Amino acid sequence: MRPHVVLFGDSITQQSFRSGGWGASVADTYSRKVDVVLRGYGGYNTRWALFLLNHLFPLVSEGPSPAAVTIFFGANDAALLEGTGKRQHVPLEEYKENLRKMVQHIRDCSPKTLVVLITPPPIDLDGRREYARSMYGDKASKVADRTNEVTGTYAEQCVAIAKELGLPSINLWSKMQETNGWQRTFLSDGLHLTPKGNAVVFGELVKILDEAGFSDLPYDFPQHSEIDEENPARSFTQVCTA
């Protein structure tokens, strides 16, 4: 059975199998080597995501444990209490503790599973306002739902918990802001990702997976050029008995 890589997160993960999405690119890169399992839940914060752990990662399971799991939350946790996303807000210390609980649960399922933490992306306030006006016109709230500064504190804590637990992390908040014009280049609505934004996530994640040996994984079955045309059954018998 192929190893599984589970992508666990909010809408940025849920959208990752769209055209140009980072999840689809990961699946393509490791095609016939790994099955990429999408578990993205739009609008979720870490508080709500905790209720999914036993369903997505059961402690007792007949199937194989994931080879790797990405945990990509924080964009909704960082919503401001005074904004339209206040019901999604999770205090910073609780956010950090929730990430710790997620990692511990996955480690309880399988200590060998590679867990990668991904920070929320930066926030473009102008982009958020333009999006709100395009959706709601004059009824759009004039109060910001998120700010880049607050989201940055959540990204900082995500990186900190990864370091504390000895995990690899992707500091998307910092990485994207290294590029001039990141607001329009990487973000479609001030929060969600453009194809170029998805490419940043993909590039950083593949580096981590390749360092962990995923690029060296064998194909599940022979390439067509390796099949014995005179006795094709022999080629598959060798694989199935290996």
C-alpha positions in Angstrom: 0.0 0.0 0.0 1.3 3.5 -0.8 2.2 5.7 2.1 -0.3 8.5 2.9 0.4 12.2 3.3 -2.5 13.9 5.0 -3.1 17.7 4.5 -5.0 18.9 7.5 -6.0 22.5 7.8 -8.6 25.3 7.0 -9.8 26.7 3.7 -6.3 27.3 2.4 -5.8 23.5 2.6 -9.4 22.8 1.4 -8.7 24.9 -1.7 -5.3 23.3 -2.3 -6.6 20.8 -4.9 -7.9 23.5 -7.1 -6.1 24.3 -10.4 -2.6 25.5 -9.4 -3.1 24.4 -5.8 -0.3 23.3 -3.6 -1.9 20.0 -2.6 -2.5 19.0 -6.2 1.1 19.8 -7.0 2.3 17.6 -4.1 0.1 14.8 -5.4 1.5 15.2 -8.8 5.1 15.3 -7.6 4.8 12.0 -5.7 2.4 10.4 -8.2 2.5 6.6 -7.9 4.6 6.8 -4.8 2.3 8.5 -2.2 -1.4 9.0 -1.8 -2.2 12.6 -0.8 -5.3 12.8 1.4 -7.1 16.2 1.6 -8.6 17.1 4.9 -9.2 20.8 4.7 -12.1 22.5 6.5 -13.0 26.0 5.4 -13.6 28.4 8.3 -12.2 26.1 11.0 -9.9 27.3 13.7 -7.7 25.0 15.9 -10.4 24.8 18.7 -12.9 23.2 16.3 -10.3 21.1 14.5 -9.5 19.3 17.8 -12.9 17.6 17.6 -11.8 16.0 14.3 -8.7 14.3 15.5 -10.2 11.0 16.6 -12.1 10.8 13.4 -9.2 11.6 11.1 -6.4 10.0 13.1 -8.0 7.2 15.2 -5.7 5.9 17.9 -6.8 2.3 17.0 -6.8 1.7 13.3 -6.4 -1.3 11.1 -4.9 0.8 8.3 -1.4 2.2 8.1 -0.6 5.4 9.9 0.2 8.5 7.7 3.8 8.9 6.6 3.4 12.6 7.0 0.8 15.2 8.1 0.7 18.9 7.5 -1.0 21.1 10.1 -2.0 24.4 8.5 -4.1 26.5 10.9 -4.1 30.0 12.3 -5.7 32.3 9.7 -9.0 32.0 11.4 -7.7 31.8 14.9 -6.1 35.2 14.3 -9.5 36.8 13.4 -10.1 39.9 15.4 -12.6 40.0 18.2 -14.1 43.2 17.0 -14.3 42.1 13.3 -16.8 40.0 11.3 -14.7 36.9 12.0 -15.0 37.2 15.8 -16.6 33.8 16.2 -13.5 32.2 14.8 -11.1 33.9 17.1 -8.9 31.8 19.3 -6.6 33.4 21.9 -2.9 33.2 21.1 -2.0 30.9 24.0 -4.9 28.6 23.3 -3.9 28.4 19.7 -0.4 27.3 20.6 -1.7 24.8 23.1 -4.1 23.4 20.4 -1.3 22.9 18.0 0.6 21.0 20.7 -2.4 18.8 21.3 -2.7 18.0 17.6 0.9 17.0 17.3 0.7 14.9 20.4 -2.4 13.1 19.2 -0.7 12.3 15.9 2.4 11.1 17.7 0.3 8.9 19.9 -1.1 7.3 16.7 2.3 6.9 15.1 5.6 8.2 16.5 7.2 7.8 13.1 4.8 10.1 11.3 6.5 13.3 10.0 4.5 16.3 11.2 5.0 19.7 9.4 3.5 22.9 10.9 2.6 25.7 8.5 2.0 29.2 9.7 -0.9 31.4 8.4 0.1 33.6 5.4 0.4 37.3 5.8 -2.7 39.5 5.6 -3.2 42.3 3.0 -5.7 44.7 4.7 -6.4 46.5 1.4 -7.1 43.2 -0.3 -9.5 42.2 2.5 -11.4 45.4 2.2 -11.7 45.1 -1.6 -12.9 41.6 -1.3 -15.5 42.6 1.3 -16.8 45.4 -1.0 -16.9 43.1 -4.0 -19.1 40.7 -1.9 -21.3 43.0 0.1 -21.1 46.4 -1.6 -22.1 49.3 0.7 -23.0 46.8 3.4 -19.4 45.7 3.8 -18.0 46.1 7.3 -15.5 48.9 7.6 -13.9 47.1 10.6 -10.9 44.9 9.7 -11.5 41.2 10.2 -7.8 40.5 10.4 -4.5 42.4 10.5 -1.1 41.4 9.4 0.5 42.4 12.7 -1.8 40.1 14.7 -1.5 37.3 12.3 2.2 37.6 12.6 2.1 36.8 16.3 0.2 33.6 15.5 2.8 32.7 12.9 5.5 33.3 15.5 3.9 31.0 18.0 3.4 28.3 15.3 7.1 28.4 14.6 7.9 28.4 18.3 5.9 25.3 19.0 7.5 23.5 16.0 10.9 24.3 17.4 9.9 23.2 20.9 8.6 19.8 19.6 11.4 19.3 17.2 9.3 19.6 14.1 9.9 21.1 10.7 7.9 24.2 10.0 7.1 26.6 7.1 7.0 30.2 8.1 4.7 31.3 5.3 4.0 34.7 7.0 7.7 35.7 6.8 8.6 33.9 3.5 5.9 35.6 1.4 6.9 39.1 2.7 10.4 38.7 1.4 9.0 39.4 -2.1 8.1 42.9 -3.2 4.5 43.2 -4.0 3.6 40.1 -2.1 0.1 41.4 -1.4 -1.1 41.0 -5.0 1.4 38.3 -6.1 0.6 35.7 -3.5 -2.9 36.6 -2.2 -6.2 36.6 -4.1 -8.4 38.3 -1.5 -5.9 39.5 1.1 -5.9 36.1 2.7 -6.3 33.1 0.4 -3.6 32.1 -2.1 -3.1 32.8 -5.8 -1.4 30.2 -7.9 1.9 31.8 -7.1 1.1 31.8 -3.4 0.3 28.1 -3.7 3.6 27.6 -5.4 5.4 29.0 -2.3 3.7 26.5 0.0 4.4 23.7 -2.5 8.1 24.6 -2.9 8.7 24.8 0.8 6.9 21.6 1.6 8.6 19.5 -1.1 12.0 20.6 0.4 11.0 19.1 3.7 9.5 15.9 2.2 12.5 15.3 0.0 14.8 15.8 2.9 12.8 13.1 4.7 13.3 10.7 1.8 10.0 10.9 0.0 11.6 11.5 -3.4 13.5 8.2 -3.0 10.3 6.2 -2.4 9.8 3.4 -5.0 6.9 3.3 -7.5 4.1 1.1 -6.4 4.2 -0.9 -9.6 6.7 -1.2 -12.5 7.1 1.5 -15.2 5.6 0.2 -18.4 9.2 0.0 -19.9 10.1 -2.4 -17.1 7.3 -4.9 -17.8 8.4 -8.2 -19.4 6.4 -8.2 -22.7 6.9 -12.0 -23.1 5.8 -12.8 -19.6 4.2 -9.7 -18.0 2.9 -11.7 -15.0 6.6 -12.2 -13.9 7.0 -8.4 -13.5 4.0 -8.1 -11.2 4.8 -11.3 -9.3 8.2 -9.8 -8.4 6.5 -6.7 -7.0 3.8 -8.4 -5.1 6.2 -10.8 -3.4 9.0 -8.3 -2.7 
